[in-house]
Amino acid sequence: MTTTAVRPTRVPPFARHAAEMVLAMLAGMLLFGPLWEPVLSPATLARPDVAALVTATDMAAGMALWMWHRRHGRAAIAGMAVAMYVPFLVLLPPWWAGALPGEAVLLGGHLLMLPAMAAAMLRRRAEYSTAVHPPAPHTLLRRCWPTLLALVVTLDNLIHPTVPPALAMLVLPVGYLVIGAARRTLRPRRELALQLGQLAAYLALAGAALAAGGGVATVLIGVGWLVHAAWDLWYHRRDRVVPRGYAEWCAVVDVVVGGTVLALAVTGT
């Protein structure tokens, strides 16, 4: 009597992609949801329109990160992000008009999201029907360690946002000057002049924030950190003055600090 070995059935790539993105969507809600609590008041978060858009943003962020890890293209990531928002955007106008209860907006948005995701996947069937192999964990860690380290360093800013002192902005240009001097990369002279010009600009910005005080100072501080993120990205692209890893790390830190500070300015907290 002979026996035939039963081979396990492989999950089709299309179905596996769909399941992974649903899990990434749920993970986004769990990971990013608590980050809104220090920024928005409970009453604001309880509004159906705010809750819907916050939920869509959390899910879109989780799915975008996973799709980037899976090496999907920008168009596919953007299409899936749109699929997170469209169901809510369709249901919110009737709620604003008083024709639909808030519970129906949230429940209906979540239910309509699944066919919206399916439509986005079917539109790019070839991409989702191919087995996409992400980089190995050690490769991903080697490539993204500055970003991961920056997120760890700024985790407290995300959970408990605070406004750093205006003079703390001077650390940003001084860091480039110190590292550039140590690496002897402040050449030619115009490079040194550019870094000194940045220091002068941040001295003026810090002085303006100290003189203004209050909400204006908060806005100036937030803008100062965000503007320096663009500076970091420019030098990351040029691979000059500072190591690329430092420029990447600094850009992420600047975005988190500047973004949370401006969020505090907008909410008045």
MONOR-V936785 format. One record per residue. N is the residue number from 0. PSI is psi as a letter, one per 40 degrees, with the letter a starting at -180 (NA if undefined). Layout:
{{N:PSI} {N:PSI}}
This chain:
{{0:h} {1:i} {2:i} {3:h} {4:h} {5:h} {6:h} {7:h} {8:h} {9:h} {10:h} {11:i} {12:d} {13:d} {14:d} {15:d} {16:d} {17:d} {18:d} {19:d} {20:d} {21:d} {22:d} {23:d} {24:d} {25:d} {26:d} {27:d} {28:d} {29:d} {30:d} {31:d} {32:d} {33:e} {34:e} {35:d} {36:d} {37:e} {38:d} {39:i} {40:i} {41:d} {42:d} {43:d} {44:d} {45:e} {46:h} {47:d} {48:d} {49:d} {50:d} {51:d} {52:d} {53:d} {54:d} {55:d} {56:d} {57:d} {58:d} {59:d} {60:d} {61:d} {62:d} {63:d} {64:d} {65:d} {66:d} {67:d} {68:d} {69:e} {70:f} {71:i} {72:i} {73:d} {74:d} {75:d} {76:d} {77:d} {78:d} {79:d} {80:d} {81:d} {82:d} {83:d} {84:d} {85:d} {86:d} {87:d} {88:d} {89:d} {90:e} {91:d} {92:d} {93:d} {94:d} {95:d} {96:e} {97:e} {98:e} {99:h} {100:i} {101:d} {102:d} {103:d} {104:d} {105:d} {106:d} {107:d} {108:d} {109:d} {110:d} {111:e} {112:d} {113:d} {114:d} {115:d} {116:d} {117:d} {118:d} {119:d} {120:d} {121:d} {122:d} {123:f} {124:d} {125:d} {126:d} {127:e} {128:e} {129:h} {130:h} {131:h} {132:h} {133:i} {134:i} {135:i} {136:d} {137:d} {138:d} {139:d} {140:d} {141:d} {142:d} {143:e} {144:d} {145:d} {146:d} {147:d} {148:d} {149:d} {150:d} {151:d} {152:d} {153:e} {154:d} {155:d} {156:d} {157:d} {158:d} {159:g} {160:h} {161:i} {162:h} {163:i} {164:i} {165:d} {166:e} {167:d} {168:d} {169:e} {170:d} {171:d} {172:d} {173:d} {174:d} {175:d} {176:d} {177:d} {178:d} {179:d} {180:d} {181:d} {182:e} {183:f} {184:e} {185:f} {186:i} {187:a} {188:d} {189:d} {190:d} {191:d} {192:d} {193:d} {194:d} {195:d} {196:d} {197:d} {198:d} {199:d} {200:d} {201:d} {202:d} {203:d} {204:d} {205:d} {206:d} {207:d} {208:d} {209:d} {210:d} {211:d} {212:i} {213:a} {214:d} {215:d} {216:d} {217:d} {218:d} {219:d} {220:d} {221:d} {222:d} {223:d} {224:d} {225:d} {226:d} {227:d} {228:d} {229:d} {230:d} {231:d} {232:d} {233:d} {234:d} {235:d} {236:d} {237:d} {238:f} {239:i} {240:c} {241:i} {242:i} {243:d} {244:d} {245:d} {246:d} {247:d} {248:d} {249:d} {250:d} {251:d} {252:d} {253:d} {254:d} {255:d} {256:d} {257:d} {258:d} {259:d} {260:d} {261:d} {262:d} {263:d} {264:d} {265:d} {266:e} {267:f} {268:NA}}
